[in-house]
Amino acid sequence: MRSSLAEELEGGLGHFWPFHASKPNFRKQPERGYIHRDKGWLMIETLDERPWAARLDEEKEGNPRGIAAMLSERSILLLEAQWAGSTQRSGYRVSSRRYRARTAIGRIPVDELQSSKLLGITANFHGIGTWAGLTATEESHESNKDGRLESWTVTLKSPPSTNHGTSRGRILSLSTTWKVGGAEDRRQLSAPVSITCKSVRPRDLWDLLQPVLHIQNMLNLAWEGFVTASSGSAELHLKTNATSKEDHPELWNGALMVPLAGVSSPKAINERPLFTLETVGGIAGLARWIKLCDTYPRAVGPVVNLYRFGPATSEASLLAVAAGIEYWVKCNRPALWANKHFTKALAGHVGKPFSQWVGDPDAWADDFWKTYNKLKHEITYVVDPRKLSDLVRSGRLLLGADLLNRVARTKEPSRWLFHSHRTYNLGERLRDRYT
């Protein structure tokens, strides 16, 4: 049985061709070495069999554009590659070179590869069908006259995909895929939601990966945890009229598929999220979210970074959230609503959903900013940890609500966020404190 790309990357010997040009040169002598996964990275260590003169010339070139690899079962293209150092030895001991890469594309057609650029990438997510309003499964069952279940039937059929243009000529696509595996008496069904970013012209990986990461950040916010991509695929840049046995080879990416240490996953992905795709305006809202993230990263970062990079201390988090609020309000001036004090302006702009949730929004805003200033300027200031944690989370939700309102072009996201079972207990504590 053919192993998956992720399984083969767990560790294996192979031949490697680091390249700085647009595509690998397979006429060049390969480097023999070993590849293995280390958290969200692929680590490659090879034997350094070059003469000294060649070593000095090549190391001046810096990070490679990518690495082509021939492993036991497949050819692989490694992207987001970095030079990770070397060990120089003399005598009978062997010198070595080290690289790392964050992306792997499996089973590349070596002879047909035009360049290391891509035409599209896809990330598959399980458990988000309700959020996206997409499903490829239809279930039914039959019961006898006593009410006991007699049969259960599932039908797998993908609905048409939805597409929308986004910034810099890229195209977003939402769809569902399905497959059936396993033995006849132990079937395994898989029907994830697929998020695709594609382009008519070949692009560097980052141009296509970054929008998908932005969307994953939105999923993380919806479930308040890192929503892992279960698998992926890529569309390669092949020679004109070239055909490949595998037009969309498997893709592995550490940023999409491996949470960092300290990053929590959702407690239950099937629980109701803070908001849905429809809440933020559907696929058009996703396109606007990508543009917002690219244009105002200093406002979006304090809202989503917690779920990708892990929590900071409450003090550091409050400083980051307050800076994000100040930046976002200033970015919206001279709009009339943004001419008030920062927290009061934002609370007033989000409006009734937040004021009902927090109690007295002006009292909350004063306390939030007072705490922020004391943390920043008074070295002996100590605040109650529970109060500080509540201020951080409520400030993050307020900023997130206004950003999502901008994307949705309605105030529906703020109504979802502040009426969610996920935020109910926090709202109770805030109302007790500020009413």
N, C-alpha and C positions, 0 to 999 in steps of 0.2 A: 504494500500500500504506500502511495506517495506521501512523504511527510510534508507538513505545512512549512511555510517559510519561517515562522516563528520558532518551530522546533529545530530546524536546521541551523538557525542562528544561535542556538544555545551553546554550540561549541563544535568546531570542526577544522580540519586542515584544508588548505587550498592554495591557489595561486592568485596573486593580486597585482593589478596594474594601476597604480596611482597616476592621475593625469591632470594637467593644467590647461589643456586645450579644450575645445568644445566637445570632444569625445575621446575615449581611450584608444591608444595605439597598441593593438595586439601583436604587432611585429616586434615590439620592444620586449626585452627579457623580463619576465615576470618576477615578482618577489614571492618566495615561498614563506608561508606563515600560518597563523592560527587566528580564528575569529571566535569571539564569544560575546554574550550579552552581559552588560553590567548596568543593571537598573534601566534607565532610559537611553543608554548608549550602546553602540557596538564597538568593541575594542578589538583592534587588529595589531598583532605583533608579528613582524617578518624578519627573516634573516637578512642582514646587511652584507651582501656579497659584492658590492661595488668597489672599484679601486678608489684610493683616497681623492684623486682629482675629481672624479665624478661626484663624490659625496659633497665636496665643497661647492661645486657648481649647482647641484640640485637643491641643496638646503637653502640657497639664497632665494628660491622661488616661493617660499612660504607655503601656506595651506594649499593642498590640492583642490581642484574643482570637484573631483569625485574619485572613486576607486571602483574599478571593475574587478570582479572576483569570480573564479571558477572553483566551486566547491564540489563535493562528491556527487550531488544529485542535480545541480542546476548552476546556471550562470546568474550572477547577481550584480546589480548596479547600486553602489553605495553613494549616497548624496549627503549634503551637509557635513562634509568631511573636514577634519582638522588634523594638523600635524601635532602629535602628542609627545615628541621627544625621541631620543635615541640613547643607546648604550654602546660606547665604543670600547672594544677589548682588543688585546694583542696576543700573540702567541697562538696556542691551541684553542683559546676561547673564541666564541663566535660573537660578532657584533650584531645588534638588532635595531630595528626601527619600529616606532609605535605610531598608530593613527587611531582616531575614533570618528564615528559617523552616527548620525541620528536617524537616518532614513535608509531603508533597503527596498529594492524592487526586484522581485524574483523572476527567474526564467526569462531573461532578456534575449531577444533574437540577435545575437552578436553580429552576424553578417548584414543585418538589415538596419542596424542602428544608425540614424543620421546624426544625432547629437545627444548630449545628456539632458537636453531640455525636454519638457513634457507638454502634452496637450490637455491633460486633465488629471485630477486625482479624486478619489472617492473614499469617504470614511463611513463605515457601517456601525450603527448604534442599536443595541437591543434595549428594549424597555421604554422607548420614547414615542411609541406609536400613538398613545393617547395625547401626548403633548403636541405632536405634529398633525394629528387628525388623519393619519395614514395607517392602513393595515393591509396585509396581503393574506390574512387568514379569515375564514368564515366558518364558524362552528355551529353544529346542530346536534341534537340528540333525540332519541325516542325512548319512551318509557312504556311499561306494560300497564294493565288496568289497576295494578296494585301500587303504581307510582314508582316502581323500581326501574332503574336505568337498564335498558336493553342494548342500546347502541349509541355510539358517539362518532360523529363524522366531522372531519375538518377539510376544508377546501382551500388550496393555496392558489392565489391568482393576484398578480401585481396590477394595481390600478395605473392609469397613465401618469407619467411624471409631470411635475410642474416646473417651469423654468422662468427665470427672471434675470435680466441684465444687471450688472453691478459696475462699480467703478473700474476704470482703466480697461474697458472692453472685455471683462470677464463675465462668465455666465454661471449663475447658480442653478442647481437642479435638485429637487427633492423627489425621491422615489422609494419604492420598497422592492427588495429582491427576496427570493426564497430558494431554498434548496432542501433536499431530503437525503439523509444518509443513514448509515447503520444497517444492521441485519434486518431481515424481513420481519422477525418477531421482536425487534427492538429499534424501531425507527427513531431518528432524531430529526426534528423539524427546526428550521431556522428561517426567520422572516424579519430581518432588521430593517430599520429606516436608513436609507442611503443619502448622504449629503455630498454633492459633487460640485466642484469648481472646475470649469473648463474654459478653454480659449481656442479661438480659430487659429492663431499663430502660436508657435512653440514658445514657452516661457520657462524661466528658471523656476525651480521647485518652490522657492519661498513665495513667489507671486501667486501661486495657486494654494499653497498651504496656509498662508496667513488668514485668508477669509474663513477657511474651515476652522482654524483655531479660534477666531472671533466667535463663530457660531457655537463652538464647544464651550466657550466662556459663558455664553448666554444659557446653555443647558446647565452648566455648573451652577449658575445663579438661580435657575428655576428650581433645582433640587438641593441647593446649598451643599454641594459636594462635587467631587470630580467624577464626571460621567465619562466612563472609559469607552473609547472606540474599540469594538471587538475585532474588526478586520478592516482591510482597505484594498484598493486597487489603483492602478495608474495607467494612463494612456501615453505610450511612448511616442517620441518623434522618430518615425521610421522613414526610410528612403521612399521616394515617389513610387507609387504602385506596388510597394512591398506589402506582402501579406504575412501575418504571423499566426502560428498555431495557437497563441494565447495573446489576443489583441489587448486585453486588459490584465496584465500580470499582477500578482499579489503584491501589496505594499505593506511594509511595517514602518511605523514612525513612533519614536519614543515619546514625543510631546503629546501625541494623540492617545497613546495606548498604555503608557506607564506613568502612574502618579508619582510625584516626588515624595521623599520621606517626610512624614508629618502631615501630608495632605489626606484628608478624610474623604471616603466615598459616601454616597447617599446611604442612609440607613436602609431604605427600601425603595428601589427605583420605581416600583409599581404604585407608590403612594402619590397622592395628588400633588403636583408641583405648585410653586408660587404663582405661576402664570402659564399660559399655553401659547403656541405659535399664533393662533387666531387672535389672542389678546394683543399681540404686538403688531398685528397687521399682515399676517401671513408671510409668504415668501418675499413680498415687496418690503415688509418690515425688516426681514433679515438683511436685504440689500442695504437698507438705510442704516441698520445697526453696524454693518461692516464699514460704511462710510463714516459713521460717528466714531467708531473705534480708531480709525485711521486719522481722523481730524482732531479728536480731543482725547488722546491716550491718557493725559494726566487727570481727566475726570473719570474715565472708565476704569482705570487701573485700581483705585481704592475700592471699587465695588466688586471686582472680579478676581483680583490677584490672590486673595485669601484661598480660593478654591483651586488655584493652579500651583501656587508656590508655598502654601502653608501659612499658618497663623504667625503673626508677630506678637510682641507683648501688647497688652491693652493700651499702654501709654503710646507706643509707636503707632498703633493702629488708629488711635484718636487723632494724632497729629496728621497722619496721612489722609484720613477721611475729611478733616477740617480743611486741609490744604486743597483737596479735591473739590469741596463745596465752594471755597473762595474762588478757585480758578474757574469753575463752571459758571458761577454767577457773573464774574467779570467778563467771561466770554460772551454772555448774552446782553451786556450793555451796549447801546443805550436803551434796550427794551424797558418799558416802564416798570415791570414787575421786578427787574434786577437792580433797581436803584435804591433799594432798602438795604439794611444790614444783611450780611450773607445768609445766615441761618434763617432769619425771619423772612427774607426774600424767598428762599427756596421752599420753606414751609407754606408760605402764602401761595406760591405758584402751584404746588401740588394740591393744596386746598383741602376740601372737606374730608376726604378719606384719611388724610394724616391727622387733621385736627381732632376728628372723632376718635381716632386710635390712641393719640398721645394725651388727650385731655386739654391742656392749655398750651398751644403751640408756642406762644410768646415766652411763657415760663420755661418751657423745654429749651427753646433757642437761646435764651439768656444763660441758662445753666450750662448748656453745651459749650458756648463760646467762652464763658468764664472759666470752665474747667480746662479748656484748650489753652487759654492764655496763661493760666497758673502753671500748667505742666511745662509750658515753653519757657517761662521766665522766672519761676520761683523754684529754686533747687531743693528746698526743703518741703515742698508741697506734697502731701500724701492724700489720696482720695480713696474712698471705699471701693474695693475691687468689684463688688457686684454692681454698684452704681456706674463705675467706669465701663464695665462690660456692656451694660444696658445702653449707655450713651453711644458707644462705638457701633453697636448693632443697629440702633435706631437711626443714627446718622447715615450709616451705610445704606439702609433701606430707603431713607428719604432721598438720598442722591440717586440711588438705583431707580427709584420710582420715577423721578423726573427725567432721567435719561431714557427710560423705556417709554414714558409718555411722549417724548420727542419722536422716538422711532415709530410709535403706533399712530401718532397724530391725533390721539384721543387721551382721555384720562382713565381709560379702562385698566391699564396695567396697575396704576396706583390703587384702584378699587380692589383688584385681586390681591395685591401684596398686603394691604392692611386689613383685609377681611379673611385672610388665610388662617387655617388651623395652625400653621407653622409659626405665625407671629402673634397668636392670641394671648398666650401667657405673658409675653413681653409687653404687649399693650396694656394688660391688666396692671402690671407693676408700674408702668409709666403713668397711667391714669391715677393710681393711688398717690404717686409722688408729685404730680403736676396739676392736680385738680383742686 
